[in-house]
């Protein structure tokens, strides 16, 4: 849910930014003349472009690093388990632990008496 809310917020803020730039350009600068000055909107647009570029590059680097670790290191590999074989082992281990707990409890009761 957090990602959905964040995505909606991001889309709304981008739409507001785009409409504000469009409105600023059409109302203030009727003629599109480049006089060489850099204003707030230009700086803010460059900031947003660099943020998108930064996130894209380092997001891709993070994914590639994870994929390389997944392929090259045994630590990160996912084991495949056959549940038909593993479930009886787990069930037997659970009953063994319960038997050990019952035995321990009976010894504690005998020790207290």
N, CA, C and O of each residue as an XYZ file, in Angstrom:
452
protein
N       0.827     -1.188      0.000
C       0.000      0.000      0.000
C       0.874      1.255      0.000
O       0.532      2.260     -0.624
N       2.011      1.187      0.709
C       2.910      2.339      0.752
C       3.395      2.700     -0.646
O       3.453      3.876     -1.004
N       3.743      1.690     -1.435
C       4.236      1.953     -2.789
C       3.157      2.573     -3.664
O       3.441      3.457     -4.471
N       1.929      2.116     -3.509
C       0.838      2.668     -4.298
C       0.631      4.134     -3.948
O       0.483      4.972     -4.838
N       0.621      4.444     -2.664
C       0.444      5.831     -2.231
C       1.600      6.693     -2.722
O       1.393      7.813     -3.187
N       2.817      6.168     -2.618
C       3.989      6.924     -3.069
C       3.946      7.161     -4.573
O       4.278      8.252     -5.036
N       3.543      6.155     -5.338
C       3.436      6.305     -6.785
C       2.386      7.344     -7.147
O       2.615      8.176     -8.026
N       1.232      7.305     -6.475
C       0.185      8.302     -6.736
C       0.667      9.705     -6.388
O       0.423     10.651     -7.137
N       1.346      9.841     -5.263
C       1.882     11.143     -4.867
C       2.891     11.646     -5.893
O       2.885     12.824     -6.251
N       3.749     10.756     -6.360
C       4.753     11.123     -7.360
C       4.093     11.570     -8.662
O       4.504     12.563     -9.263
N       3.069     10.837     -9.095
C       2.375     11.194    -10.335
C       1.658     12.539    -10.207
O       1.672     13.349    -11.134
N       1.036     12.769     -9.060
C       0.319     14.032     -8.856
C       1.294     15.202     -8.823
O       1.033     16.239     -9.432
N       2.414     15.048     -8.120
C       3.389     16.148     -8.061
C       4.007     16.406     -9.431
O       4.266     17.558     -9.777
N       4.248     15.364    -10.210
C       4.760     15.572    -11.565
C       3.737     16.278    -12.436
O       4.098     17.134    -13.242
N       2.464     15.931    -12.285
C       1.419     16.606    -13.059
C       1.321     18.075    -12.665
O       1.173     18.939    -13.529
N       1.401     18.363    -11.375
C       1.366     19.755    -10.910
C       2.563     20.525    -11.448
O       2.431     21.669    -11.883
N       3.728     19.892    -11.417
C       4.935     20.552    -11.935
C       4.796     20.823    -13.424
O       5.128     21.916    -13.884
N       4.314     19.855    -14.181
C       4.175     20.031    -15.629
C       3.169     21.133    -15.959
O       3.407     21.946    -16.853
N       2.051     21.161    -15.243
C       1.058     22.206    -15.518
C       1.571     23.574    -15.093
O       1.280     24.574    -15.749
N       2.335     23.630    -13.997
C       2.869     24.932    -13.583
C       3.904     25.438    -14.583
O       3.938     26.634    -14.875
N       4.734     24.566    -15.104
C       5.701     24.979    -16.128
C       4.969     25.431    -17.379
O       5.305     26.461    -17.964
N       3.982     24.672    -17.785
C       3.202     25.038    -18.977
C       2.527     26.389    -18.800
O       2.552     27.224    -19.703
N       1.925     26.602    -17.641
C       1.242     27.865    -17.377
C       2.243     29.021    -17.313
O       1.984     30.106    -17.833
N       3.382     28.778    -16.674
C       4.404     29.823    -16.573
C       4.920     30.206    -17.950
O       5.090     31.389    -18.247
N       5.168     29.222    -18.782
C       5.704     29.499    -20.119
C       4.684     30.225    -20.977
O       5.047     31.140    -21.715
N       3.423     29.841    -20.899
C       2.417     30.458    -21.763
C       1.990     31.840    -21.280
O       1.658     32.696    -22.100
N       1.989     32.081    -19.961
C       1.523     33.386    -19.483
C       2.644     34.416    -19.393
O       2.444     35.569    -19.775
N       3.799     34.035    -18.905
C       4.887     34.986    -18.701
C       5.669     35.212    -19.987
O       5.949     36.351    -20.360
N       6.010     34.151    -20.645
C       6.822     34.255    -21.857
C       5.948     33.970    -23.075
O       5.869     32.837    -23.552
N       5.305     35.004    -23.559
C       4.455     34.809    -24.743
C       5.332     34.482    -25.947
O       4.958     33.670    -26.794
N       6.502     35.119    -26.020
C       7.451     34.793    -27.067
C       8.557     33.957    -26.429
O       9.083     34.303    -25.371
N       8.886     32.898    -27.061
C       9.913     32.017    -26.517
C      11.285     32.518    -26.946
O      11.848     32.055    -27.938
N      11.811     33.465    -26.186
C      13.113     34.041    -26.483
C      14.071     33.619    -25.381
O      13.778     33.786    -24.197
N      15.210     33.076    -25.770
C      16.217     32.672    -24.803
C      17.176     33.828    -24.610
O      18.000     34.128    -25.473
N      17.050     34.478    -23.444
C      17.925     35.613    -23.173
C      19.158     35.208    -22.365
O      19.943     36.074    -21.978
N      19.344     33.917    -22.103
C      20.537     33.434    -21.417
C      20.434     33.377    -19.914
O      21.388     32.959    -19.260
N      19.320     33.778    -19.337
C      19.175     33.713    -17.879
C      18.639     32.342    -17.478
O      17.887     31.698    -18.210
N      19.053     31.932    -16.301
C      18.570     30.663    -15.750
C      17.717     30.997    -14.546
O      18.192     31.587    -13.575
N      16.471     30.619    -14.616
C      15.537     30.908    -13.533
C      15.303     29.699    -12.652
O      15.959     28.665    -12.783
N      14.349     29.861    -11.752
C      14.031     28.803    -10.790
C      13.545     27.543    -11.483
O      13.968     26.445    -11.120
N      12.666     27.669    -12.474
C      12.111     26.488    -13.133
C      13.176     25.701    -13.878
O      13.128     24.471    -13.912
N      14.128     26.389    -14.469
C      15.197     25.681    -15.166
C      16.053     24.892    -14.177
O      16.388     23.732    -14.419
N      16.403     25.532    -13.062
C      17.214     24.862    -12.042
C      16.454     23.691    -11.441
O      17.025     22.617    -11.249
N      15.175     23.880    -11.143
C      14.374     22.812    -10.563
C      14.202     21.663    -11.554
O      14.222     20.499    -11.154
N      14.036     21.969    -12.822
C      13.919     20.927    -13.843
C      15.207     20.129    -13.959
O      15.171     18.906    -14.095
N      16.351     20.816    -13.907
C      17.630     20.107    -13.949
C      17.804     19.231    -12.711
O      18.315     18.114    -12.807
N      17.382     19.731    -11.551
C      17.458     18.947    -10.319
C      16.631     17.665    -10.457
O      17.099     16.580    -10.112
N      15.407     17.797    -10.962
C      14.554     16.616    -11.129
C      15.160     15.642    -12.136
O      15.111     14.429    -11.932
N      15.728     16.165    -13.218
C      16.339     15.290    -14.221
C      17.516     14.532    -13.626
O      17.672     13.338    -13.883
N      18.350     15.210    -12.830
C      19.484     14.533    -12.210
C      19.028     13.511    -11.177
O      19.655     12.462    -11.029
N      17.957     13.801    -10.470
C      17.437     12.828     -9.503
C      16.935     11.573    -10.205
O      17.173     10.462     -9.730
N      16.244     11.735    -11.328
C      15.767     10.580    -12.089
C      16.948      9.788    -12.625
O      16.953      8.559    -12.556
N      17.944     10.476    -13.157
C      19.137      9.804    -13.672
C      19.870      9.058    -12.558
O      20.289      7.916    -12.750
N      20.025      9.690    -11.400
C      20.685      9.079    -10.249
C      19.956      7.811     -9.809
O      20.579      6.771     -9.597
N      18.646      7.903     -9.675
C      17.868      6.750     -9.222
C      17.899      5.624    -10.244
O      17.936      4.450     -9.874
N      17.885      5.970    -11.515
C      17.918      4.947    -12.559
C      19.253      4.215    -12.564
O      19.290      2.986    -12.601
N      20.343      4.966    -12.526
C      21.671      4.349    -12.579
C      21.922      3.479    -11.348
O      22.330      2.325    -11.478
N      21.680      4.024    -10.162
C      21.990      3.263     -8.959
C      20.960      2.169     -8.674
O      21.289      1.168     -8.039
N      19.723      2.345     -9.133
C      18.751      1.260     -9.038
C      19.151      0.082     -9.901
O      19.054     -1.070     -9.479
N      19.608      0.376    -11.123
C      20.077     -0.693    -12.013
C      21.330     -1.349    -11.439
O      21.478     -2.569    -11.513
N      22.230     -0.554    -10.870
C      23.442     -1.121    -10.266
C      23.088     -2.035     -9.093
O      23.704     -3.088     -8.923
N      22.114     -1.649     -8.291
C      21.686     -2.472     -7.156
C      21.105     -3.797     -7.646
O      21.413     -4.853     -7.095
N      20.272     -3.743     -8.672
C      19.673     -4.968     -9.208
C      20.751     -5.873     -9.791
O      20.737     -7.082     -9.562
N      21.688     -5.294    -10.544
C      22.768     -6.096    -11.118
C      23.646     -6.719    -10.038
O      24.056     -7.873    -10.165
N      23.938     -5.969     -8.980
C      24.742     -6.508     -7.887
C      24.032     -7.691     -7.233
O      24.654     -8.712     -6.939
N      22.730     -7.547     -7.008
C      21.973     -8.632     -6.398
C      21.939     -9.845     -7.310
O      22.100    -10.972     -6.844
N      21.731     -9.631     -8.606
C      21.687    -10.753     -9.550
C      23.037    -11.462     -9.622
O      23.083    -12.690     -9.705
N      24.141    -10.703     -9.591
C      25.470    -11.317     -9.602
C      25.700    -12.125     -8.336
O      26.225    -13.237     -8.393
N      25.315    -11.578     -7.203
C      25.466    -12.328     -5.948
C      24.619    -13.592     -5.962
O      25.047    -14.641     -5.481
N      23.421    -13.485     -6.514
C      22.521    -14.630     -6.571
C      23.112    -15.745     -7.419
O      22.977    -16.921     -7.081
N      23.767    -15.385     -8.517
C      24.330    -16.391     -9.412
C      25.669    -16.939     -8.932
O      25.976    -18.108     -9.163
N      26.474    -16.104     -8.262
C      27.857    -16.482     -7.959
C      28.069    -17.009     -6.545
O      29.026    -17.750     -6.320
N      27.239    -16.665     -5.605
C      27.494    -17.019     -4.222
C      26.484    -18.047     -3.723
O      25.282    -17.917     -3.951
N      26.984    -19.052     -3.052
C      26.113    -20.081     -2.475
C      25.246    -19.522     -1.351
O      24.155    -20.027     -1.084
N      25.742    -18.479     -0.700
C      25.021    -17.896      0.433
C      23.654    -17.352      0.015
O      22.697    -17.412      0.787
N      23.564    -16.821     -1.205
C      22.341    -16.173     -1.646
C      21.447    -17.057     -2.505
O      20.353    -16.645     -2.889
N      21.902    -18.270     -2.810
C      21.093    -19.152     -3.646
C      19.915    -19.702     -2.866
O      20.020    -19.977     -1.670
N      18.821    -19.856     -3.537
C      17.607    -20.383     -2.927
C      17.592    -21.899     -3.080
O      17.764    -22.428     -4.178
N      17.387    -22.580     -1.975
C      17.329    -24.035     -2.027
C      15.951    -24.469     -2.509
O      14.935    -23.854     -2.185
N      15.945    -25.532     -3.284
C      14.679    -26.109     -3.709
C      14.386    -27.291     -2.797
O      15.232    -28.165     -2.605
N      13.191    -27.310     -2.243
C      12.805    -28.381     -1.331
C      11.618    -29.136     -1.908
O      10.698    -28.540     -2.469
N      11.651    -30.443     -1.763
C      10.514    -31.265     -2.116
C       9.692    -31.439     -0.847
O      10.095    -32.161      0.065
N       8.546    -30.781     -0.789
C       7.753    -30.785      0.442
C       7.214    -32.161      0.795
O       6.961    -32.446      1.965
N       7.036    -33.013     -0.201
C       6.574    -34.372      0.096
C       7.627    -35.149      0.879
O       7.285    -36.039      1.658
N       8.883    -34.827      0.683
C       9.962    -35.496      1.408
C      10.264    -34.765      2.716
O      10.495    -35.401      3.744
N      10.262    -33.444      2.680
C      10.665    -32.654      3.840
C       9.607    -32.617      4.943
O       9.957    -32.582      6.123
N       8.330    -32.625      4.589
C       7.283    -32.513      5.603
C       7.321    -33.654      6.619
O       7.230    -33.380      7.816
N       7.449    -34.916      6.207
C       7.535    -35.984      7.225
C       8.744    -35.823      8.150
O       8.657    -36.127      9.339
N       9.882    -35.342      7.607
C      11.057    -35.112      8.448
C      10.767    -34.031      9.490
O      11.114    -34.180     10.662
N      10.137    -32.955      9.061
C       9.816    -31.864      9.989
C       8.812    -32.338     11.033
O       8.930    -32.011     12.214
N       7.830    -33.109     10.591
C       6.820    -33.615     11.527
C       7.461    -34.539     12.556
O       7.130    -34.466     13.739
N       8.378    -35.409     12.122
C       9.068    -36.310     13.046
C       9.932    -35.512     14.013
O       9.986    -35.826     15.202
N      10.610    -34.481     13.510
C      11.440    -33.653     14.372
C      10.568    -32.956     15.427
O      10.972    -32.832     16.584
N       9.384    -32.506     15.030
C       8.485    -31.841     15.974
C       8.021    -32.817     17.052
O       7.984    -32.462     18.230
N       7.670    -34.035     16.666
C       7.223    -35.013     17.671
C       8.375    -35.409     18.583
O       8.166    -35.647     19.773
N       9.606    -35.483     18.036
C      10.773    -35.781     18.879
C      10.996    -34.669     19.902
O      11.313    -34.945     21.059
N      10.835    -33.435     19.487
C      11.010    -32.312     20.409
C       9.926    -32.338     21.486
O      10.208    -32.093     22.659
N       8.678    -32.635     21.085
C       7.592    -32.709     22.067
C       7.837    -33.841     23.057
O       7.569    -33.689     24.248
N       8.349    -34.990     22.569
C       8.670    -36.108     23.462
C       9.785    -35.718     24.436
O       9.723    -36.049     25.620
N      10.796    -35.018     23.937
C      11.887    -34.575     24.800
C      11.380    -33.591     25.851
O      11.809    -33.650     27.004
N      10.474    -32.688     25.471
C       9.910    -31.734     26.434
C       9.087    -32.459     27.493
O       9.163    -32.116     28.673
N       8.300    -33.461     27.086
C       7.498    -34.219     28.045
C       8.404    -34.974     29.013
O       8.128    -35.030     30.211
N       9.481    -35.551     28.496
C      10.428    -36.264     29.345
C      11.099    -35.304     30.329
O      11.255    -35.628     31.506
N      11.489    -34.143     29.854
C      12.114    -33.147     30.718
C      11.140    -32.672     31.794
O      11.523    -32.520     32.953
N       9.893    -32.438     31.418
C       8.888    -32.004     32.401
C       8.650    -33.087     33.459
O       8.509    -32.774     34.641
N       8.606    -34.346     33.046
C       8.387    -35.410     34.031
C       9.584    -35.510     34.983
O       9.396    -35.763     36.173
N      10.817    -35.316     34.481
C      11.995    -35.360     35.341
C      11.974    -34.188     36.328
O      12.376    -34.340     37.481
N      11.501    -33.008     35.871
C      11.408    -31.846     36.764
C      10.391    -32.084     37.871
O      10.609    -31.695     39.019
N       9.279    -32.725     37.523
C       8.266    -33.018     38.528
C       8.797    -34.020     39.550
O       8.548    -33.879     40.748
N       9.528    -35.030     39.080
C      10.100    -36.005     39.990
C      11.169    -35.366     40.893
O      11.299    -35.735     42.060
N      11.917    -34.423     40.356
C      12.969    -33.759     41.134
C      12.347    -32.873     42.211
O      12.903    -32.747     43.302
N      11.214    -32.266     41.922
C      10.572    -31.389     42.893
C       9.938    -32.207     44.027
O       9.837    -31.718     45.153
N       9.521    -33.412     43.752
C       8.837    -34.232     44.766
C       9.761    -34.906     45.707
O       9.315    -35.622     46.604
